[in-house]
């Protein structure tokens, strides 16, 4: 698609009547050339004209959201999909409990709603920018294709948020949609909105950690927005969650394969030296786990938050799987959690509405633990005595109350003095030497069916294809 292209339902698969909504069609046709320019400038370097075996969503039905074929990424059909509308849907939490959900933006919540959509939308192009150089060092064609699948789906999620901005927010929405293409990950002057999306993803170990932990934050944010009383947002996010699952699979299975390979190399060496054989040792994997997990914890925001309370009260952002709970107004409810009082960690009850970021973070932590348990099973099954652990949710935090003790809380949650923390930090977080070593391993393997030395092959191919399938031509 090029400047001046008419956006038909064939070019942009959708279920929002794009070809019948001339105002929306014109707005997106004005935005689309800038998107393609952004994709070609800031998307995957060096692979824009290659044929990639990608999955494209062409409808919301079970047989329509996973259509596989070779496609060049700039020609990918970024679609706009909302889950089908549920007639008679009511607000099921907040101050408007029991009243009909909104099909249009409620005026009193316009700014809050727009901020939620823009913040979510900003993460999508940010991650593409963070990952744009990774193709040059892919450990296999299987992994290379998975990277590009993640990238194009982040692009589709950007289209989903831009659809909402263009359709429901008038000129403000159009300006916000333009700015989503103007910020840049890590840029000093125009950085992305959230901190983790300005961190460099400079090698594949970080990419797998990002898709394991940071994309999992995306799952929980989308799930909370999928509860929204603004029905178009809820329906958009429910469909996005289908694709988010693949991103987390890429991360979780990627680290599992790195762990498996580390164990194989340990057993092959008399001294158990993994690095001597071109692998990534388990203690180094733990350091990168510590880094990306804590960066991702920050994405949930402060532990006590009036913004979270306002969004819940308005009915715009709920809890994860809100229907599991018995009480949906949360007036007078409390949540027991750790807080910082005069330099000490104290466990106390906090008003539930202001604690909702922590409620969501708690669900996220449980989900992360399930993934780490699977990694540990792989290590244990290999006969290796090592256990990966999630650090304390207070460790290495840049956002929220624990950030005031950023260089004093240990991975097991103890407060120590700054000098003791600094002395131990190289054993907790990646060092410059670790980065240099990991990057030295990042040599591309583009022969079908072959793998880099530091990662084990996947259990099965994409869409059950054979191991030597040519995912990228």
Buried (B, 14 or more C-beta within 10 A) or exposed (E): BEEEEEBEBEBBBBBBEBBEBEEBBEBBBBBBBBBBEBBEEBBBEEBEEBBBBBBBBBBBEEEBBBBEEEBEBBEBBBBBBBBEBEEEBEBBBBEBEEEEBBEEBBEEBBEBBBBBBBBBBBBBBBBBBBBBBBBBBBBBBBBBBBBBBBBBBBBBBBBBBBBBBBBBBEEBBBEBBBBBBEBBBEEEEEBBBBEBBBBEBBBBBBBBBBBBBBBBBBBBBBBBBBBBBBBBBBBBBBBBBBBBEBBBBBBBBBBBBBBBBBBBBBEEEEEBEBBEBBBBBBEBBBBBBBBBBBBBBBBBBBBBBEBBBBBBBBBBBBBBEBEEBEEBBBEEBBBEBBBBEEEEBEEEEBBBBBBBBBBBBBBBBEEBEEBBEBBBEBBEEBEBEBEBEBBBBBBBBEBBBBBEBBEBBBBEBBBBEEEEBEEEBEEBBBBEEBBEBBBEBBBBBEEBBBBBBBBBBBEEBBEEBEBEBBBBE
